[in-house]
Amino acid sequence: MNTIWLSSIENREGPKYKALAEAIRHAIRDKALIVGQKLPPVRDLAWDLKITPGTVARAYTLLTDEGTLEAAVGRGTFVAPAKAKTESVVAADHITNIVTHSDTAEERPDVVRLTSPQLPDVGQRALIQHLMGQVAANPRSGVMHYPNRTKFQPAREATLHWLQGTPLGAIDEQDIVLSHGGQNGVSLALQSILSGPTPVILVEELSYSGFRRAAALLRAEVIAVPMDAHGMIPEAIAAIAKSHDVQAICTSPEVHNPTGLFTPVERREEIVEVARAHDIQIIEDDCYRMGASRAPSYRMLAPERGWYVSSISKTLTPALRIGFVVAPKPSVPALRRSAEHGFFGLATPLADLAERLLADPQAAEYATKVNEVFGKYVQTCVNALGCYDLTWNEDVPFVWLKLPEGWRASAFCQAAESEKVQIRPAEDFAGREARAPHAVRIAINAQIAHDHFESAMLRLRNLLDSPPERISV
């Protein structure tokens, strides 16, 4: 049977998931598959047909939506009795027809972009399309009204479900505000905190550039804090706070961007002590964490001043721009005002989609699978570059490479681009006047074929092995 499907896929143009779906329909019409018969598991069929699990999952989801197949939780996927399509299925079919796909795991672009993580499709695309169809057919919040806090309660409750297991302390759905991704979440938190003519924000000396962009929009001064292997140095924070109106610290303690370092709980407690002494709010950006939390969040350690920002951009998809901010209890009203006065809230269909997606058990499963795929690509990177000074973690979709003697970051990035590999130098994460180390961040692009990614890593390895000649004076 799998051989018949393989032949149908190989001889058909267009997306493979549609070809597989049509092959299964033919098998049902020809009685090769009968009502109630169980189909092969996604991974088994993907292996047999030499295609990605995401492709098989999309085909199964398409056929389930139209009523050809039915899925039983914990049991598998079966041929369904013939029945008429529902309105939501028709809507899902329409969306599927107007969106074109490619089998991302087979992409071999001429230039390999490793400047920001690119997520693999492990089935989440089909799930999102299916849920979009449900929202289109029956939007809970309607399509003729302004967003409001009451209508968004189910979406906030779904977010609370999504965040279960994250050590945030006492929390309920009222503490959450949905944002347009993590960057918008950081901006909302800063808008809720900053006051006065010359507010100051502290960031790590190497940090996510979005912190600085958000500060610039709010006309705030940014001061970089020296770091060690555990993150910001508390004594340096205290010294700066004595002479400046420091109102917020922006930090990424679980997965520091760009170095990948982790701030242990002891260091976090020291930073909290300084923040309390100088009345500083702490904004934690947790967008890059893909595995389990390794320490309590700042919101748990300092519930009166700890803010938490995250999104689904690194776990499910960056396209939807679904993020969330959890405010300290005393600051919840200020956070709500920042969102409601700024843009009224998310578009109601997007909030309805967030509700369905974040509460769907498949979403968490796909997030785990995304992380597993990233881990395989990280391991390939380590295999190629691990003999150099490389910081990495299988739960982090980038690595940090300190360049060997003979290479400067800018020169190495130019040389890499000549080899058709794009990466980011340390300068991209430092202030304009700062001196950045000779290091680069290499993001994982899991949308390209694994062997194509491996080839890019080997080209970088060749560059590292052959630094430019040094001029003696």
C-alpha positions in Angstrom: 0.0 0.0 0.0 2.8 2.5 0.9 4.4 1.7 -2.5 1.2 2.7 -4.3 1.1 6.0 -2.4 4.8 6.6 -3.2 4.1 6.1 -6.9 1.2 8.6 -6.8 3.3 11.2 -5.0 6.3 10.9 -7.3 4.1 11.3 -10.4 2.1 14.2 -9.3 3.0 17.9 -9.4 2.3 20.3 -6.6 2.6 20.0 -2.8 3.3 16.5 -1.6 0.7 16.6 1.2 -2.0 17.2 -1.4 -0.7 14.3 -3.5 -0.7 12.0 -0.5 -4.2 13.1 0.4 -5.4 12.3 -3.1 -3.7 8.9 -3.1 -5.5 8.0 0.1 -8.8 9.2 -1.4 -8.2 6.9 -4.4 -7.3 4.0 -2.1 -10.6 4.5 -0.2 -12.6 4.8 -3.5 -11.0 1.6 -4.8 -11.7 -0.2 -1.5 -8.0 -0.7 -0.8 -8.8 1.1 2.4 -12.2 0.4 4.1 -14.2 2.2 6.7 -12.7 1.8 10.1 -9.3 0.7 8.9 -6.4 2.3 10.7 -3.8 4.3 8.7 -0.1 4.0 9.5 1.3 6.4 12.2 2.6 9.7 10.8 6.3 9.0 11.4 6.1 5.4 10.0 4.4 6.5 6.8 6.8 9.5 6.5 9.8 7.1 6.8 8.4 4.7 4.2 7.6 7.5 1.7 10.8 9.4 2.3 8.9 12.6 3.1 8.6 14.7 6.3 6.3 13.9 9.2 4.8 17.4 8.7 3.8 16.5 5.1 2.0 13.4 6.3 0.4 15.3 9.2 -0.9 17.9 6.8 -2.4 15.3 4.5 -4.1 13.5 7.5 -5.4 16.8 8.8 -6.8 17.8 5.4 -8.6 14.5 5.1 -9.8 14.6 8.7 -11.2 18.2 8.1 -13.2 17.0 5.1 -14.5 14.0 6.9 -12.6 11.3 4.9 -10.6 10.3 8.0 -11.2 10.5 11.7 -8.7 10.8 14.5 -9.1 9.1 17.8 -6.9 10.5 20.6 -4.4 7.9 21.7 -5.5 5.4 19.1 -4.6 6.8 15.7 -6.2 7.8 12.4 -9.0 5.8 10.7 -11.0 5.8 7.6 -14.3 7.5 8.5 -17.8 6.7 7.3 -19.0 8.9 4.5 -20.7 12.1 5.7 -21.3 15.6 4.6 -18.8 18.3 5.3 -19.6 20.9 8.0 -19.4 24.6 7.5 -16.2 24.8 9.5 -14.6 22.1 7.2 -15.7 24.0 4.1 -14.1 27.1 5.5 -10.9 25.2 6.3 -10.8 23.8 2.8 -11.1 27.3 1.4 -8.2 28.5 3.4 -6.1 25.5 2.5 -6.8 26.1 -1.2 -5.7 29.7 -1.1 -2.5 29.1 0.8 0.4 27.5 -1.1 3.0 25.3 0.6 6.4 23.8 0.0 8.0 20.9 1.6 10.3 23.0 3.8 12.6 20.2 4.7 13.6 19.9 1.0 14.5 23.6 0.5 18.0 24.2 -0.8 18.3 28.0 -1.1 21.4 29.4 -2.9 22.1 31.6 0.2 21.8 29.9 3.6 20.3 32.5 6.0 21.3 31.8 9.6 20.6 35.3 11.0 17.4 34.3 12.8 15.9 30.9 13.7 13.6 29.4 11.2 11.1 26.8 12.5 10.5 23.5 10.9 6.9 22.5 10.0 6.2 19.3 12.0 2.4 19.6 11.5 1.6 22.9 13.2 0.9 24.6 9.9 -2.0 22.2 9.2 -3.3 22.6 12.7 -3.2 26.4 12.4 -5.0 26.3 9.1 -7.7 24.0 10.5 -8.2 26.3 13.5 -8.4 29.3 11.2 -11.2 27.5 9.3 -13.1 27.0 12.6 -12.6 30.7 13.5 -13.7 31.8 10.1 -16.9 29.7 10.3 -17.8 30.6 13.8 -15.7 33.4 15.5 -16.5 33.5 19.2 -15.9 37.3 19.4 -17.7 38.1 16.2 -16.4 40.3 13.4 -18.4 43.5 13.9 -17.3 44.7 17.3 -14.3 46.3 18.9 -12.0 44.1 21.0 -12.8 44.2 24.7 -11.4 42.6 27.9 -14.5 40.4 28.5 -14.4 38.8 25.1 -10.7 38.1 25.4 -11.1 36.2 28.7 -11.1 32.7 26.9 -7.9 33.6 25.1 -6.2 34.7 28.3 -7.3 31.4 30.0 -5.8 29.5 27.0 -2.6 31.5 27.5 -2.6 30.5 31.2 -2.9 26.9 30.1 0.0 27.3 27.6 2.2 28.7 30.4 1.5 25.9 32.9 4.8 24.7 34.2 6.4 28.0 33.9 7.4 29.2 37.4 5.5 32.5 37.5 4.2 32.5 41.0 0.6 33.3 41.8 -1.1 34.1 38.5 -4.6 34.2 37.0 -5.9 35.2 33.6 -6.5 38.8 34.7 -2.7 39.3 35.0 -2.2 38.5 31.3 -2.4 40.9 28.3 -2.0 39.5 24.8 0.4 41.3 22.5 1.6 41.3 18.9 4.6 39.1 19.6 7.3 39.4 22.1 8.7 42.7 20.9 5.3 44.4 21.3 5.2 42.8 24.7 8.4 44.4 25.8 7.2 47.8 24.5 3.9 47.4 26.4 5.8 46.7 29.6 8.1 49.7 29.2 5.1 51.9 28.4 3.5 50.8 31.6 6.6 51.4 33.7 8.5 54.5 32.5 7.8 58.0 33.7 9.6 61.3 34.0 11.7 63.2 31.5 14.9 61.0 31.5 14.1 57.4 32.4 16.9 54.9 32.2 16.7 51.2 31.1 19.5 48.7 31.8 20.3 45.9 29.5 23.2 43.3 29.3 26.3 44.6 27.5 25.4 42.2 24.8 21.6 41.9 24.4 18.6 41.6 22.2 18.5 44.7 20.0 14.7 45.0 20.4 15.3 46.3 24.0 17.2 49.3 22.6 14.6 49.9 19.8 11.7 49.9 22.3 13.7 52.3 24.6 14.4 54.6 21.6 10.7 54.8 20.8 10.0 55.9 24.4 12.9 58.4 24.5 14.6 56.5 27.2 18.3 56.2 27.8 19.8 52.7 27.6 22.8 51.8 29.7 24.6 48.5 29.2 25.6 46.6 32.3 28.8 44.5 32.4 28.3 40.8 32.4 30.1 37.7 33.6 29.4 34.0 32.9 26.1 34.2 34.9 24.7 37.4 33.4 24.4 41.0 34.7 26.8 41.8 37.6 24.6 43.0 40.5 27.3 45.4 41.9 27.4 47.1 38.5 23.6 47.6 38.5 23.8 49.2 41.9 26.6 51.5 40.9 24.6 52.8 37.9 21.4 53.2 39.9 23.2 55.5 42.3 23.7 58.2 39.6 20.8 57.5 37.2 17.0 57.3 37.3 17.0 53.6 36.5 13.4 52.4 36.2 13.7 49.0 34.4 16.0 46.2 33.7 15.5 44.2 30.5 17.0 40.8 30.6 16.8 37.2 29.3 17.9 35.0 32.1 16.8 31.6 30.8 18.4 31.9 27.3 20.5 35.0 26.9 20.4 36.4 23.4 23.0 36.2 21.8 25.4 34.2 24.0 23.0 31.5 25.2 24.2 31.8 28.8 21.9 31.0 31.7 21.4 33.1 34.9 21.2 30.8 37.9 18.8 31.4 40.8 21.5 32.7 43.1 22.4 35.5 40.7 18.7 36.3 40.1 18.2 36.7 43.8 21.1 39.1 44.0 19.7 41.2 41.2 16.3 41.2 42.8 17.9 42.5 46.0 19.5 45.4 44.1 16.2 46.1 42.2 14.3 46.4 45.5 16.9 48.7 47.0 16.6 51.1 44.1 12.9 50.5 43.1 13.7 49.0 39.7 11.2 46.9 37.7 12.6 43.8 36.0 11.3 42.7 32.5 12.1 39.1 31.7 12.1 38.2 28.0 11.6 34.4 27.8 10.9 34.1 24.0 13.9 31.9 23.3 13.3 29.3 25.9 12.1 26.0 24.3 12.7 23.5 27.1 11.7 23.5 30.7 12.5 26.5 33.0 15.6 25.9 35.0 15.0 28.6 37.7 12.2 30.6 39.1 11.2 33.6 36.9 11.7 37.2 38.2 7.9 37.4 38.6 8.1 34.6 41.1 11.1 35.9 42.9 9.9 39.5 43.0 6.1 39.4 42.4 5.8 43.1 43.1 8.2 44.1 40.3 8.8 41.1 38.0 7.4 41.2 34.5 7.3 38.2 32.1 7.2 38.4 28.3 7.0 35.5 25.8 5.5 34.4 22.5 5.0 31.4 20.2 7.4 32.8 17.6 10.2 30.3 18.5 7.9 27.3 19.4 5.1 27.3 16.8 5.2 30.1 14.3 6.4 33.7 14.1 3.8 34.6 11.5 0.8 35.0 13.8 2.6 37.5 16.1 0.9 36.0 19.2 2.7 37.1 22.4 1.8 37.7 26.0 2.8 39.8 28.9 2.3 38.9 32.6 2.4 41.9 34.8 3.1 42.1 38.5 -0.1 42.2 40.5 0.2 46.0 41.3 0.9 46.9 37.7 -1.9 44.9 35.9 -4.1 48.1 35.5 -1.2 50.0 33.9 -0.5 47.2 31.5 -4.1 47.0 30.4 -4.2 50.7 29.8 -1.1 50.5 27.6 -2.7 47.9 25.4 -6.2 49.3 25.3 -5.1 52.9 24.8 -2.5 51.9 22.3 -4.3 49.6 19.9 -7.5 48.4 21.7 -6.2 44.9 21.8 -5.6 42.1 19.3 -8.0 41.8 16.3 -10.9 39.6 17.6 -10.4 36.8 15.1 -6.7 36.6 16.1 -7.7 36.4 19.8 -10.2 33.6 18.9 -7.4 31.8 17.0 -5.0 32.2 20.0 -7.7 30.7 22.3 -8.1 27.6 20.1 -4.4 27.2 19.4 -2.9 27.7 22.9 -5.5 25.3 24.4 -5.1 22.6 21.7 -3.1 19.6 23.1 -1.6 19.1 19.6 0.1 22.5 19.8 2.2 21.5 22.8 3.1 18.3 21.1 4.2 20.2 18.0 6.2 22.6 20.1 8.1 19.7 21.6 8.7 18.2 18.1 10.0 21.6 16.8 12.4 21.6 19.7 13.6 18.1 18.9 14.2 19.1 15.2 16.2 22.1 16.3 18.2 19.9 18.6 19.3 17.7 15.7 20.4 20.7 13.7 22.3 22.1 16.8 24.1 18.8 17.1 25.1 19.0 13.4 26.5 22.5 14.1 28.4 21.2 17.1 29.8 18.3 15.2 31.3 20.7 12.6 32.3 23.6 14.9 32.6 22.1 18.4 36.4 22.1 18.3 36.3 25.9 18.6 34.9 28.0 21.5 31.2 27.3 21.0 28.4 27.9 23.4 25.4 25.7 22.7 22.4 23.9 24.1 20.0 21.5 22.3 17.1 23.5 23.6 18.3 26.8 22.1 17.9 27.5 18.4 21.2 29.3 18.0 24.9 28.9 19.0 27.5 31.5 20.0 30.9 31.2 18.5 34.0 33.0 19.8 36.3 33.4 16.9 39.8 32.1 17.0 42.8 34.4 16.7 43.2 35.9 13.2 39.5 36.5 12.7 37.5 39.7 13.4 33.7 39.3 13.6 32.9 41.6 10.7 35.6 40.0 8.5 34.4 36.5 9.3 30.7 37.4 8.5 31.9 38.9 5.1 33.9 35.7 4.4 30.9 33.6 5.4 28.7 35.5 3.1 31.1 34.9 0.2 30.5 31.2 1.0 26.8 32.0 0.8 26.1 31.7 4.5 24.7 34.7 6.4 25.3 35.0 10.2 25.3 37.9 12.7 28.3 39.5 14.3 28.5 40.4 18.0 28.3 44.1 17.0 24.6 43.6 16.2 23.9 43.0 19.9 26.0 45.8 21.4 25.4 49.5 21.8 26.7 51.9 19.2 29.6 53.0 21.2 30.4 49.6 22.8 33.4 47.4 21.9 32.0 44.0 21.0 34.0 40.7 21.2 35.1 38.9 18.1 32.2 36.5 18.1 29.2 35.6 16.0 25.7 34.2 16.5 24.7 31.3 14.2 20.9 30.8 14.2 19.4 27.4 13.3 17.5 27.3 10.0 15.4 24.1 10.2 13.5 25.0 7.0 16.4 23.8 4.8 17.4 20.3 4.1 19.6 18.8 6.9 22.4 18.0 4.5 22.3 21.5 3.1 22.6 22.9 6.6 25.5 20.5 7.3 27.3 21.7 4.2 27.0 25.3 5.4 28.5 24.3 8.7 31.4 22.7 7.0 32.0 25.8 4.9 32.2 27.8 8.1 34.5 25.2 9.6 36.8 25.6 6.6 36.9 29.4 7.2 37.8 28.9 10.8 40.6 26.5 9.9 42.1 29.0 7.5 42.1 32.5 9.1 43.5 35.4 6.9 47.2 36.0 7.1 48.2 38.4 9.9 50.5 41.3 9.1 53.5 41.6 11.4 54.8 45.1 12.3 
